[in-house]
Amino acid sequence: MKGKIILRIAFCVLMMSDLFYAQVPDTLWTKRYDHSSYHSNDVGYSAGQTLDGSYILASSSWNGTDMDMWIIKTDSIGNPIWQTTWFGLSGGDDEPSCVRQTFDGGYILTGYTTRTGWGNTDLELIKYSASGVKEWEKRYGVQGDWMIDFGTWVEQTPDSGYIITGMHSSPEGIWLIKTDQLGNILWQRTFSEGMSGNCVRQTSDNGYIISGSSSTGGCLLKTDSLGNRLWVKYLGGSDMQKVFEIQDGYAILGNKNGDFWLVKTDSFGNLIWEKTYGGSDTENAYAMGLVNDGGYILTGRTFSFGAGESDLWIVRTDSLGDTLWTKTLGGPYNEWGMAVEQTQDNCYMVFGYTELGGTGSDDAWLIKLETDFVGIEETYAVLPNKLFILQILPNPVGYQTQIRYQLFCKSRVNIAIFNIFGEQVAKIVNDEYKDAGSYCISWLPLDTFGRRLPAGVYFCRLRVNKDEQTKKIIIVDKTDSGCSYLPKGIKRR
C-alpha cells in the first residue's frame, strides 16, 4: 500500500510539473522603437526592469552619418516616458553595451565612443538622472591610431562606485576598471589571459567574477576586491557572454559549436555540468537571466528554428539546465534577442531588434511574455512542500525593502539574514507555520538588536520545511550620499 501511495504522489508531482511548465508562455505585448526618419537601423542592446516596474532601454540608432546612443525610459507596458540621444564629441560611431539602474534611481551606461584618429574608440561611461538628464560622462582609452577600447558591462557596487569590464588595446586584454561614484578611476587592471571581458559581477567575498573571450575560447576570471587575479578557467566554447554568482558557484552563458551553451561551475570555476541548445544550423546566445525557481532564461538568435533568416530565440531551463520550453519570435527576415530577465510579476522581458520587411531597416524591440508558472493558484494545495518562490524588491536596499514569498501548501517557515561570513545578523520569521498563499514583509535593514546594518553584501535565507532558498541582498548606506534623514527606529552606528 505504501508503494502505491508513493507512486501516486510521484504521478501527481509529474502532473503538477506539466501544469507549471508544459505551456509555452504567450506574448502579452510587443513594442517597436524607431528613432529617426532615416531608412535606418535602431538596434536594442541592453534593457532592464526598473524598481517602479517600468523599463530602461539602450539602443544604437543611425543618424544618417553614423551611430548614436539612444536611451529610452518606458512605462510598465513599453510606452516611452522620455528618451535621450548621445552622439559623442568628435563624430563617428557611439554605441551602448549595457545600461543599469543606480541606487539613486538614475542610470549608468557603458559602451564606446569614436575618438579622432584612425580606428580609435574609447570606453565611455555616462551617468543619467532618473529623468534622463546627463549628469556626467567619462572616457577611458589609449591614445594612438587603431587603439580600440570599449566597455561591455557595468555594475554599481555597494560603495556607490562602479565596476566596468570590456576590452583594452594597450596592453591588450580583458579590462577591469573600478571607479568612484563620479566615474573617477580608483584602480584598473588588464588581464592578458583574455581578449575581452563580456560581463562582470561583484561576488559575495567582495571580489569580482568576469566572463569573457580569449584566443582559445571562453574564459572565467576571478579577482579579489582590488582586482588582483585569483584564478582563470578555460572551459571551452567560443566565448562566455554572461555570468551570475549563484548559491554554490557560478552560472555562465556562452556559445559552443554554434549552439547556446549553459555552464554550471563551483566557486573555484571547476565544471559541474554543461548543456548546449540548438538545431541543425547556427545559434548565437547573448543574454541570460535567473528565474525564481532556480532555473534560467536565455535569449539570442536561431537559424535552425522559426520563420525567418534568423529569429529571436528564448530557451527556458530548470536549475540543472534541462529544457522546459523554447520559443521563437520573428517574421521572414532577421530578429535577435540581446537582453532578458524575469520581471517582478514573474513574467519575462526580452529586448533586441526586429527587421522590417527585409529592407535592411531595424527597430529596437521590447517584448513582454506572460508567466510560465501556469496553474499555481489552482494547484498549490497538492504540490509538494519544496515548491516556493522568494523575491526581494527593491534590491539594492536603501531604507526599506519588501521580502515577498509564496507557499504552495501549508509549511513551516523561517527567514533570516546572514552576512558574508555566514553569521546570522537578523531573524525575520522565526519557525512559524504559514498557510498556502502569498506573503509580503516590509523590512528595515536592522540587526537583531535594532541597529542599522552596515552597507555591504548580505544573504536572505528562506527555509520552508526542510528546503531552502537564498538570495543576495545589497544594503546601501544612503547617509554617505548626503541624506541626513533616517526613518524612526533606525540608529546610526
SVG drawing of the C-alpha trace seen along z (x, -y; Angstrom):
<svg xmlns="http://www.w3.org/2000/svg" viewBox="-8 -67 59 69">
<polyline fill="none" stroke="black" stroke-width="0.4" points="0.0,0.0 2.8,-2.4 4.4,-1.8 1.1,-2.7 0.9,-5.9 4.4,-6.9 3.7,-6.2 0.5,-8.2 2.4,-11.1 5.1,-10.9 2.5,-10.9 0.8,-14.0 4.2,-15.7 4.8,-15.0 1.3,-16.2 1.9,-19.4 5.2,-19.9 3.3,-19.8 0.9,-22.3 3.8,-24.6 5.9,-24.4 4.2,-22.4 2.7,-25.5 5.0,-28.0 4.1,-31.5 2.1,-33.7 3.3,-37.1 1.5,-39.8 2.6,-42.7 5.4,-44.0 6.7,-47.5 8.9,-48.7 11.0,-51.8 12.1,-53.8 14.2,-56.8 14.8,-58.6 13.2,-59.5 16.1,-57.8 15.7,-54.4 18.0,-53.2 19.0,-50.8 17.8,-51.0 19.2,-48.0 18.4,-47.2 21.4,-46.1 20.6,-46.3 17.5,-46.6 16.2,-46.0 13.1,-46.5 13.4,-49.4 12.2,-49.5 8.9,-51.1 8.0,-48.3 8.8,-50.2 11.8,-49.6 15.1,-51.3 16.4,-50.6 19.7,-51.2 19.9,-51.1 22.1,-52.3 20.5,-54.5 21.7,-55.6 21.6,-59.4 22.2,-59.3 26.0,-59.5 27.0,-57.3 25.6,-55.5 24.4,-57.3 23.5,-56.0 19.7,-56.1 18.3,-55.7 14.6,-55.2 12.6,-55.1 9.2,-53.5 6.2,-52.8 5.2,-49.3 3.7,-48.5 6.6,-49.8 5.3,-53.3 8.1,-55.9 8.2,-58.3 11.4,-60.1 14.3,-59.5 17.7,-61.0 20.4,-60.6 24.2,-60.8 26.3,-61.4 29.8,-61.9 32.1,-64.8 34.1,-64.0 31.7,-62.5 31.8,-58.8 30.0,-55.9 28.9,-55.8 27.2,-52.6 25.9,-51.3 26.6,-47.9 25.0,-48.0 22.6,-50.2 21.8,-49.6 19.6,-51.5 21.6,-53.1 20.9,-53.4 19.6,-57.0 17.0,-56.0 19.2,-57.2 21.1,-55.1 24.6,-54.2 25.6,-53.4 28.7,-52.0 29.8,-51.3 32.2,-53.0 32.7,-56.4 34.8,-57.2 37.8,-59.3 39.6,-61.5 42.1,-59.4 42.2,-56.1 40.1,-53.3 40.1,-54.8 37.5,-54.1 37.3,-54.9 35.4,-53.1 32.6,-55.5 30.7,-55.8 27.7,-58.1 25.5,-58.8 21.9,-59.9 19.4,-61.2 16.1,-59.5 14.5,-61.9 17.2,-61.3 19.4,-64.3 23.1,-63.6 24.9,-64.3 28.5,-63.4 30.4,-61.5 33.9,-59.8 36.1,-58.4 38.9,-55.9 41.3,-54.8 44.8,-54.7 45.9,-57.5 47.1,-56.5 45.8,-55.1 43.9,-51.8 43.6,-51.8 40.2,-50.1 38.9,-50.3 35.3,-49.6 33.1,-48.8 30.7,-45.8 29.2,-45.7 28.9,-48.0 27.5,-47.4 27.2,-49.8 29.0,-48.5 27.8,-48.8 30.2,-51.8 28.2,-53.7 31.1,-53.4 31.1,-51.3 32.9,-48.2 33.3,-48.0 34.7,-45.4 35.5,-45.4 38.5,-45.4 41.8,-47.2 44.1,-47.8 47.4,-48.5 48.3,-46.3 45.8,-44.0 43.4,-42.0 40.3,-41.9 39.9,-45.3 38.6,-45.8 38.0,-49.3 36.9,-50.4 35.6,-53.9 34.1,-56.1 30.5,-57.4 31.6,-60.2 33.5,-57.9 37.0,-58.7 39.2,-55.7 40.3,-54.2 42.2,-51.3 42.3,-49.4 43.6,-46.0 44.3,-44.4 44.4,-40.6 46.3,-39.2 44.6,-35.8 41.7,-37.0 40.8,-39.4 37.6,-40.9 35.5,-40.9 31.8,-40.5 30.2,-40.6 31.4,-41.4 29.6,-40.9 30.7,-41.6 30.8,-38.4 29.9,-37.6 33.5,-37.8 33.7,-41.4 35.8,-40.3 34.7,-40.1 33.9,-37.4 34.3,-38.1 33.1,-36.1 34.9,-36.8 36.6,-35.7 40.1,-34.5 42.2,-33.3 41.3,-29.7 37.5,-30.3 35.5,-31.3 37.2,-32.2 36.1,-32.8 38.3,-35.0 38.1,-35.6 39.7,-38.6 39.9,-39.8 38.3,-43.1 41.2,-45.1 41.1,-43.4 44.1,-41.1 43.7,-37.9 43.0,-34.8 42.3,-32.3 41.3,-31.9 39.5,-28.9 39.2,-28.0 36.2,-25.7 35.9,-25.5 33.4,-27.1 33.9,-30.1 33.0,-32.7 31.4,-33.3 28.8,-36.1 27.1,-36.4 27.9,-35.2 25.9,-35.1 27.1,-34.1 24.6,-31.6 24.4,-29.9 27.2,-27.3 29.2,-28.6 28.6,-30.3 26.2,-30.0 27.6,-31.1 26.0,-31.6 28.2,-31.3 28.4,-29.8 29.9,-26.4 29.9,-24.7 27.2,-27.0 24.8,-26.4 23.7,-28.1 26.0,-26.9 25.0,-26.9 27.7,-26.1 27.5,-25.5 30.7,-25.6 31.7,-25.5 33.0,-28.6 36.5,-27.9 35.4,-27.7 35.6,-23.9 33.0,-22.5 30.0,-20.8 27.8,-20.4 27.3,-22.0 24.4,-21.9 24.0,-23.0 20.8,-24.0 20.4,-24.2 19.4,-22.6 21.0,-21.7 22.1,-25.3 23.8,-28.0 22.5,-29.7 24.0,-32.7 23.5,-33.3 23.7,-36.8 21.8,-37.1 20.7,-35.2 18.5,-35.8 17.9,-34.0 14.4,-32.7 12.9,-32.5 12.7,-28.6 16.5,-28.4 16.3,-27.9 17.5,-30.1 16.0,-32.1 18.3,-32.5 18.0,-34.5 19.8,-35.2 19.1,-34.2 18.4,-31.0 19.0,-30.0 17.6,-26.5 14.1,-27.3 11.4,-29.8 10.1,-31.6 12.9,-33.9 16.5,-34.1 17.2,-34.3 14.6,-34.5 14.8,-35.7 15.0,-32.6 14.2,-32.1 15.2,-28.9 13.8,-28.3 15.6,-25.7 15.4,-24.3 18.2,-24.5 20.0,-21.6 19.9,-23.2 17.3,-20.8 15.0,-22.5 11.5,-23.3 10.4,-25.2 11.6,-27.2 10.0,-30.0 10.8,-31.7 9.7,-35.3 10.0,-37.0 9.0,-37.3 10.5,-36.3 13.8,-38.2 16.0,-38.8 15.4,-39.2 17.7,-39.0 17.3,-38.9 20.0,-40.9 18.6,-41.2 16.2,-39.0 15.1,-38.9 12.3,-37.7 10.1,-40.6 8.6,-41.5 5.3,-39.8 7.1,-36.5 6.7,-37.3 9.6,-37.8 11.0,-40.8 13.1,-40.4 14.8,-43.2 16.6,-43.2 15.7,-44.2 13.4,-43.2 14.0,-43.8 11.2,-45.5 10.2,-44.0 13.7,-42.8 14.8,-46.4 17.8,-46.4 16.0,-48.7 15.8,-47.6 13.7,-48.7 14.5,-48.2 12.1,-45.6 10.7,-45.1 8.6,-42.0 6.7,-41.0 5.9,-37.3 3.3,-36.0 4.4,-33.9 5.2,-30.2 4.0,-29.4 0.8,-28.1 -1.9,-26.9 -0.3,-27.8 -3.4,-29.2 -5.4,-26.1 -2.9,-23.5 -0.8,-24.8 -2.7,-22.8 -1.5,-19.5 2.0,-20.5 5.0,-19.1 6.3,-21.3 9.6,-22.1 8.0,-24.4 8.1,-28.1 9.2,-31.5 11.3,-34.2 11.6,-37.8 13.3,-40.8 12.3,-44.2 13.9,-46.7 17.4,-45.3 19.8,-47.1 18.2,-48.1 18.2,-51.7 15.9,-52.3 13.4,-49.6 12.6,-46.6 9.9,-44.0 10.6,-40.3 7.9,-38.5 7.4,-34.8 4.8,-32.4 3.9,-29.0 2.0,-26.3 0.9,-24.4 0.9,-24.9 4.5,-25.0 6.9,-25.7 8.8,-28.9 12.0,-30.6 13.5,-33.7 16.9,-35.0 19.6,-37.4 23.3,-36.4 26.5,-38.4 29.2,-37.2 30.9,-35.2 27.8,-33.1 26.8,-34.8 23.1,-35.3 22.5,-39.0 18.7,-39.2 15.7,-36.9 12.6,-37.9 10.3,-34.9 11.0,-32.5 9.7,-29.0 6.1,-29.8 3.5,-27.7 2.0,-29.5 -0.9,-28.6 -0.6,-28.4 -0.6,-31.8 1.5,-34.9 3.2,-36.9 4.9,-40.3 7.1,-41.6 8.3,-45.2 11.8,-45.0 14.0,-47.8 17.7,-46.7 18.2,-46.3 20.2,-43.7 18.9,-41.6 19.5,-44.5 17.6,-47.1 20.7,-48.7 21.0,-49.5 23.2,-47.0 26.3,-48.5 26.4,-48.8 27.5,-45.6 26.5,-42.2 24.1,-40.0 22.1,-36.9 18.4,-36.3 17.6,-32.7 14.0,-31.4 13.7,-27.9 10.4,-26.1 10.2,-22.8 13.5,-21.1 14.1,-23.1 15.6,-26.5 16.4,-29.3 18.9,-32.0 19.1,-35.4 21.8,-38.0 20.9,-41.4 23.0,-44.6 22.4,-47.2 23.4,-50.7 24.3,-53.3 22.5,-56.4 23.8,-58.6 27.1,-58.6 25.4,-60.5 24.3,-63.4 21.0,-62.2 20.7,-63.0 17.2,-61.6 16.8,-58.2 13.3,-56.6 12.2,-56.3 13.7,-53.3 16.9,-53.2 20.0,-54.0 23.3,-55.4 26.3,-53.2"/>
</svg>
